[in-house]
């Protein structure tokens, strides 16, 4: 299906890959990109969510820097470019969160939707899923291996809808001291569910990636599906 165009709150617009199920009145999910843009990995995730009965949309959050980025994790050159894009994005990450809200708004009223919308993010998107729980009206959020959220845990007081975080125990981007802070400060929050996966590294759920771990990925995905289904129907 061709990408759709969504208007940004601060002007301009951005492309969004969307996959739809063969059902009526389906719940929706904003799939939040990794640092590689809306590449085939993210599109495949959207397609998988659509096969599970969701309208799934992945907005291009790098559009203000470079529209249409589709990198892979297969070369050092692409890794370097991905980190350049992430570093350019982070100073204005609030605009990215605003784009997530704009995508939520679109999905609430799009044809065939039941009005309920969740957010699921990976890597950079995992951190933005946490931000979505803090700053958007998503009905539920799920973050896979978020990074640097230990620097903004006080924002969790804003969370009023369910949030699940999947943490990789051997994540080089989220060291043990950061994980300890996350567990200590978020573990008692009545809307937050935390899961840690022993011995696996960052991006353990990225199919085809060097750190992919089928056992951990399958368990995390099962937990996510149950969590999303409970919140979205």
N, C-alpha and C positions, 0 to 999 in steps of 0.2 A: 504494500500500500504506500502511495506517495506520502512524504512528510507533510504535515500540516503547518500552518503559520499561526503563531499566537502573539498578540500584542503585549509588549512590556509595559509595566506601570510607569516607567520613567521615559517613555517614548521609544520608537523603533519597534522591531519585532524579531522573533527568533523561530527557527524551524524546530519541529518536534516530530520524532519518529513515533508512530502510533500503530498498535496492533489490536485488533478487535476479535472478540469471541463470536461463535455462532449461537448466541443466546440473546434474549431481550432483557432489559433492565439489569444489566450487569454492574457490579461494583468496579471501581477504577483504581489504578495504581500509577503514581508518578515514579518511574524508575530513574534514579539519580546517578549520573555518569561517574566513572572513574576519571583519572587524569588523562585518559587517552581519547576523550571526546565520545561522541555518539557513534562508536565503531560497531563492527559486526558482533562483538561480544555483547554489547548493550542491546542491540537489535534482537539478537537471539534470546536474551532474557525477556524482552518484551513479548516475543513470540511465544515463549514458554508460559508466561503469565496469561496470555490470551488463550492458549490451549487449556489452561486451568480455569477459564471462565471469567477473566478480568479484561477490561479495557486497559491497556498498558501504554503509557506515553513517556518517552525519554526526551526531555528538552535539551537543546544545545546551550549549555551554560557558559561556553567560551565565546559566544557570538560577538560580544563587544570587543574581544581581542582578535579572534580569527574565526569567522563562521565556518561551519562544516568540517571541523577537525575529525579525522578518523584515523588515529594512529593504532599501531599494535605494540605489543611488548616484546617483539622479536629481534630488535636491534638496539644498540647503544644510542644510535642517532635518534631513534624515536623516543627512547626513554629520556634523553636529554631535552628533546623538544617538549615532551609531556611535562617535565618539571618546570621548564620555562613558562609554559602556559599556566600551570598551577600557581607559580609564584606571582604571575601577573594578575591572576584571578583573586587571590586571597585578600589583598588590601581592600577590595570592594565586594567581599563575599556576600554582604547584605543584599546587593543587587541580584546575586544568584538566588538567594533565598526568596527575594521578591518574584523572580521568574518561576520558582517552584510554586509559589502561591498563585501566580497567574495561570499556571498549568492546572493546579487544583480547581481554580474557578472555572476554567474551560471544561474540565472533565465533569464537574458537578451537573452541568446542564447540557452536555453533548448528547446527541441522539443515541438512544439505547442504554443510557446510564441510569443507575438507580439513585444517584445523588451522593453516594458514599465514596470517599476517596482516601486512600492510604498513600504512603511514601516509602519506598525501599531504595536504599543507596549502598554503594560499594566503594571502599577506599575513600577518596575525597567525598564521594557520595554518601559514605557511611557517616562521616562527620556532618555533612549537610542534612542527613536524616535526623541526627540529633538536633541540629538547628531548626529543622522543620517542626520537630516536636515542641521546641521552645517558642517559635515565632509564627508558625502558620496555623491554619485551622484544620490540618489533616486529621482525619478520624483515627488514624493509627500510623505509627512510623516504625521502620526496622532498619537498623544500620549494621552493615557487615564491616568488621575491622576498622572502626573509626580511628582517626589520628588527631592528636592535639586537642581533644575535647577536655582533657584534664585542666586546661587553662581557662575554661569557662563553665565549670561545674555549677557555679552559683546560679546560672541561668535556668537550671532544672526546676527552680521554684515556679517557672512559667508553664511547666508541662501539665496539661490537664487531660490529655488523651494517652492511650497506651503506647509505650515505646519499648522496643526490644533491641538490645545490642549484642552482637556476636563478636567476641574478643578472641584473637589468636594469641595464645600464651607466649609463643616465640616470635611475636611481631617486632621486628627491628625498628618500626616506626612508632611503636607504642610500648616503651620499655617497662620493666616490672614495677618501677616506682610510679609510673603513670597509671598502670593497671590497678595498683593498690589504691591510689587516690580515687579512681573511678568506682571501684567496688565499695570503698569506705563511704563515699559521699552520695552515691546513687543507689547503693544496695538496699537501703531502707525506704526508698521512694515508692509509694503505693501504686504508681502508674508505670514503673520501670521494671523490666525483666532483663537480667544480665546472664549471659552464658559464656563461659570460657572454654576453649578447646585446647586440651593439653598437647604440647609438642608440635603444633602447626604454626606456620608463618603467615604473614600478611598475604592477602589474596588467595587464601586456601580454597575459596569457592569459585575461582575463575577457571572455568573449563579450558584446558589447553595451556594454562599458565604454568610456569616452572614450579610454583608452590602449591599447585592443586593437590588436594587431599580428598579423595572420593568419600571416605568414611565420614570425615568431619563435615564436608559440604552437604552430603545427603542428610545428616542429622540436623544441621543448621537450616536447610531448606524445609525439612519436615516441620520443624518448630515454627519457622516463619509462616508456612502455609496455615497451620493451625491457629496461629496468632492473628493473622490477617482474616481468616474465615470467621473467627469469633467476633471481630470488630466490624467487619464489612458485610457479613452474610453471604 
